[in-house]
Structure formats: C-alpha cells, structure tokens
Amino acid sequence: MTDHRIQGSARPVPAARAPLRGIELRETTARTSVWRWLLPALTLVAWLVVGAALGPLSGRTSEVQKNDNSAFLPTGVESAEVNELDRKFVSAESTPAIMVYSRPGGLTAADRTQIAADRAKITAHFGDQLAAPPAGPIPSTKDDTAAQLIVPFTSSDGDTLSANVGWLRDLPHEPGLQVNVAGPGGLLADLVNSFAGIDGVLVLVTGAVVLLILVVVYRSPLLPLIVLFSAVFALSAANGVVYLLAKNDVITLNGQSQGILDVLVLGAATDYALLLVARYREELRLHRSRFDAIRKAYRAVVEPIVASGGTVIIALLCLLISDLRSNKGLGPVGAIGIACAMIASLSLLPAILALVGRVAFWPFRPHFDSHPTEQHGVWAKVAAYVGRHARLVWILTSVVLIALTFGLFRLQANGIPQSDAFTGTPDSKAGQQVLAEHFDSAGGSAEIIMSAAQLEAVLAAVKQVPGAVDAVPYTGQPVVPGQPAVPPKVVDGLARVDVALSAPPDSEASYQTIRDLRAAVHAVPGAQAKVGGFVAINLDVQDTARRDRTVIIPPVLVVVFVILMLLLRSVVAPLLLVATVVLSFLATLGVCGVVFRDVIGFAGEDSSFPLFAFIFLVALGVDYNIFLMTRVREEVARRGHRSGVLTALAVTGGVITSAGLVLAATFSSLAVLPLVFLAEIAFAVAFGVLLDTLVVRSLLVPALALDIGPRIWWPSRLGRDRTGVEAGTETGIETGDETDRETG
C-alpha cells in the first residue's frame, strides 16, 4: 500500500473523504431546501394564530369608542376647567337635547296638549337619567308657530345618548306637527349615528375598491386576493390591538380615528405589497428558484418599506404633542395601524409569495430569463422625455404647483358649525334651523363660574356684552311661579351663572360672544371668573387646533428630513424631497380651498383640517419619493447618475402610480360617511396623493435630480464619484443623446 505522506512534495489526496464531502453537501442542500418552504409555512401558521386571537376582537372596537364631548375636549383650557368645577354644582354632567315643535300656521291647542303629554312621558320613562325635569314648553319669542322642550340628559356617552335621542324622535305626534331634536344632545346623537357605518360599509367599500384596482393592475385572479388577504390580516391585527389598548384606557379611540385607521391600514398595506410584488416579479426573471427571487426582492424592499413606515409612524406619533384628545388618540391608533401593515407586508405576504411562486401571477407568469417589459412601456417613454427636457420639466411643474397654491386664499380653516358638519340634513340640523328662525336664543349658552362674593359684579359685566341675552344665577332648584325666589347655589365659595346667547351654537357670532364674555368677566377684580359651556368648548377646540398646527408641523418636517438623510446617505436629496412634498401639500390645500368653497359649497374647513392633511400628505407623499429615490440610488451605483435616474423612473413608474391610485381610492371611501370633515380629508388626501405620484414623483423630482446631477448625493460617495456618468448605458431608455441597450 502506498503511503501518501512520504511521496516527496506530492500533495496528499484524501480519496476516501471525497464521497463523504458529497454526502455532506447533499445533506446541507436538503436542509436548506427544507427550510426554504418550512420557514414561510411556519410564518403563515403564526399569522393564522394571530388572526384567530385578534380577529374576534377587531369587530368590537365600537364598544370602546368615545364619541362624547370629552373625547374631543382640549386639556388645560378654560372650558375644561369649568367642566371640572361644574361638578361641584351638579351630581352629573348634563347634555341637553332640545325638542323643537313647529307648525307653519301656528301651534294648535292639540299641539300644546301633545307637548305637555310628551313632557310627562319623558319624565316617567327616563327618571334618574335626567339631570332635572324637562324645561318647558318654552314658546317662541318671535311668533306663535313654535315651542321647545329642553331635556337635560345626565349621560354624555355617545351610544347611550344616541339611544335616548332616538326614543325622543320615535314619539308619536299630531298630524302636521313638525318635531325635531336639536341642541347638543341631538347633534351628538347624529354624530354617533354617522360613525355607525365605519366597521361595516366603510371597510367593505374600501376593500372592494382595492380589489378592483389590483385586478386591473395585475391582470391576475389570484394575486389581488393574496395581497388583499395580507392587508385584511394587518387590519384585523391593528383593530385587535387597538381594542385591547382602548379597553384598558391606554389609548383613546373615537369614530373619526376608527375610520381613518381602517383606510390607512388597507391603503398602506396594499402600497407596501405593490412594491414587494413588483420587485419579486423582476427577480423571478433573473432567478430560476422562487425562493432565491423572494429573498432578493425582500432584501431590496425591506429598507424603503421600513423607512416609509417609520416616517409615517413617527409623524403620527408627533400628534401626541397636541392638546386635543382626539388628535392624541389618532397618533398611536394610526401608528399601530401602520406598524401592523408594515409587519404583515414584510412577513405574511413574502411567506405566501414564496409558497405560491410564479402561480400567483397566472396567466402572465414572469418566466426565468424572460424580457423585462417595465423598461419599454409608458414609463420608459416618460423617462425618456424627462431625460431630454429635464430643466423645462421641473420649471413648468414648479410653476403649475406654485399657481395652485394661490387657492389658499379661499381656504378658511376656522371651524365648521356642528349643524353644518354633516354632508346631508340630519334631524338636529333641521331642528337648529327652526330654533334660529323662531327664537332669539337659538340654543347657544355659556356657564360662568366665579367667586360668589363677586356674583353681582359679574352679572353686571355680562349684561354689557352684546349677544348675551339673559344671565341668571344657578340655584340648583326649579323655578316655581308664585313662590319666593331661590337664592344662588354657593359651593366652596363659588357661584355659577348661566348665560343664554342670541347666536346659534357653533356660529362665529356665538364664538365672538364667548370671547367678549371672557374679556368682560376676567376684568372683574377678585372674581377669578371662567367661561365654559358647550359653545366655549367648541371655541377652545378650534383655537387649540390652530395652535397645534404651529407646534406639530415643524417636528414632523424634521423627522421626515432626518429619516431621508439616513436612508439616502445625503443632505441635498432629502432637502429637495422635503421641499417638493411641502410644495405639493400647499398646492393641494390651494385646490381644496377653491373646490370646498366655490364648487361644493361647504360652510368651511375644520381647524384641524390643515394639520391632518399635512400629516397624511407629507408622510405618505414622502413614501413615494422614498420608493423612487432608494431605487435611484441603487441604479446610480451600478449605472451612473443619469442612466440610474432614468432606469429607476421607468421601472418604478407603474408600481408607484398603482400604489398612489390605491391610497387615493382608499381615502376616497371616507366620503361614504356623512361628515364634512371626513369628506374634506378624503378629497385632500386623494388629490394630494395623485398629485405626488403623477407630477412630483414622476416629473419634478427626477427632472431636478438630472439637472442638479451627482451633486444631489452630497456628501456621500455617489456625489463625488463621476465614474459611470457617461459609461452607464444599460437602461434601454432613449435619453436624447444616446440609446441604452439592455443586458442579460
């Protein structure tokens, strides 16, 4: 036998180990092959477990919603202080519902008998649910055609109040007698009823719209269902988590936040899915194995999706700075939704795609080594045009956007009267119109709490205020005609005065009266008077919303800029992107000002509207620039600056435009709810997103990137490296001075 160890300098050949090495290689390959399908399968099972746990809870979010005034009340304002002090005078909060009776020819004796009978029925039916017996009937101060009955409910809970007001509206009436339930109670009941369709109609409409768009985009029966399946699981998880947190008073949920959560999750999850699926389809042409393709696609999209989701999450969490409880509640609620959408898109969806493979794209399967059509379609032509006329494109688009901002002069975000907050004419709005027509005091009121020693001085000051038609000290006991006057109720040295206002509640005239009242009573020495009540609360809400705009918008811009800077390893590019998105936002507000005022005829815009529009448009608008510019950076490193920009524009054009259409459509579905504020948000986000995807991201940003050149990447290496600027010719896009040819 030959001893290989003594063959001079000959290298030992361990022939006996060769078969073992082959066995080890096959075993390793087998283990890798098993994990390729086992890991996605386990991920899918894990999500099914999560869905089984959180799914039943997601349908119960309406149980933990808070739609009463306290859910929207600012913290630290004068009306909130009065709310707290008022508990010294009454055992429970009072939310008055005003029953308005009217007959065009004048109230008849039978009508007056009907009103008296209604008063007795209400007292007997509600009992201790009333803060006091119904007040009235109070005849019209202008004619004999109307009367009102004030029903002070102790509960301000939205669902309870809605049921109580519904009972009032169902009372039988004399033929020809018009009866409406208005006042704070009627308005709040109609507000609660308007949110009743959120969990049902809104989700169904949004899901149907998303599915339709996905079918058109993918031209496949299976892939849209896979994407929607992932998005629905994300929504179910988000609603389940929100339910648990709201039930344990960790966060506050109201109907407005619920509606925005639903469309936000479905829209964002679909957007992230579109990005992943598009890159997966590209990689399937480059790899035989679907597992290799999904791994490559995942690595390519994880960074932009995390950056995109992180931007929106942090922007939403900036709402925690707000003094409005509704805004504070929306911040974490929306952030939870985006986090669930992002997690589902980076775990559940890739797992399903890995298991299904090319079958998902049937009947247009992307075969290995097939031709990449993205570089020779409509967006390739757009990229070629931008390449030839970059400076002209960015100048013209900038001029158009600047011109649209002039519509800001028509935007009056000073609040919407609650009677005009509905797109239709609910019962409370009709009743408020009758009150304004037949009564000097149309339901607006204020409460003043002051030092009892200065009660007379405060009453004298109130009488000098225009718009304050009556002021009476609060006694805590009903006034009985013919009996001695009851002295004012004094608690801990404090007294209360109830003031009737001539202007309807939520009107600008009533707000001005509250401002005048505060100025007058604050000037009374030693009174320490504070003005609150329903109208004052709404005024403070509007003023706080205006304050929030100046406090929250700057941090959001800083957050967006920092995230973009870290993602793109550049300073110039993030500044450019933030500037273009802000310009797009201002242009959108300009269009909204004209459309809302001069086309639709809305009464105005809520004071929170600009802030909400900013949060969604800037955070979500930056998303599409992130999707574009991360691909641009990838292509520039391989092809050079010019070819990299044009290639990225061509290959991402379809997917980003589809994502914009999906998000615009999902937010548009908010318009199914009969609220002016949500209709305005729906239009603003839909129009702004389309403006971002079709103009800013498609034309303005790539044109500026081409005209500025590699300096846009300063101070990163891409800003200094000029190699490939002329040589990078592998896009297949005609740029005006050269025709690039596709390779491999």
Buried (B, 14 or more C-beta within 10 A) or exposed (E): EEEEEEEEEEEEEEEEEEEEEEEEEEEEEEEEEEEBBEEBEEBBEEBEEBBEEBBEBBBBBBEBBBBBBBBBBBEEBBBBBBBEBBEEBBEBBBBBBBBBBBBEEEBEEEBBEBBEEBBEBBEEEBEEBBBBBBBBBBBBEEEEBBBBBBBBBBBBBBBBBBEBBEBBBEBEEBEEBBBBBBBBBBBBBBBBBBBBBBBEEBBEBBBEBBBEBBBEBBEBEBBBBBBBBBBBBBBBBBBBBBBBBBBEEEBBBBBBBBBBBBBBBBBBBBBBBBBBBBBBBBBBBBBEBBBBBBBBBBEBBBEBBBBBBBBBBBBBBBBBBBBBBBBBBBBBBBBBBBBBBBBBBBBBBBBBBBBBBBEBBEEEBBEEEEEBEBBBEEBBBBBBBBBBBBEEBBBBBBEBBEEBBEBBEBBBBBBBBBBBBBBEEBBBBBBBBBBBBBBBBBBBBBBBBBBBEBBEBBBEBBEEBEBBBBBEBBBEEEEEEEEEEEEBBBBEEBBBBBBBBBBBBBBEEBBBBBBBBBEBBBEBEEBEBBBBBBBBBBBBBBBBBBBBBEBBBEBBBEBBBEBBBEBBBBBBBBBBBBEBBBBBBBBBBBBBBBBBBEEEEBBBBBBBBBBBBBBBBBBBBBBBBBBBBBBBBBBBBEBBBBBBBBBBBBBBBBBBBBBBBBBBBBBBBBBBBBBBBBBBBBBBBBBBBBBBBBBBBBBBBBBBBBBBBBEBBBEBEBBEBEEBBEEBBBBBBBBBEBEBEEEE
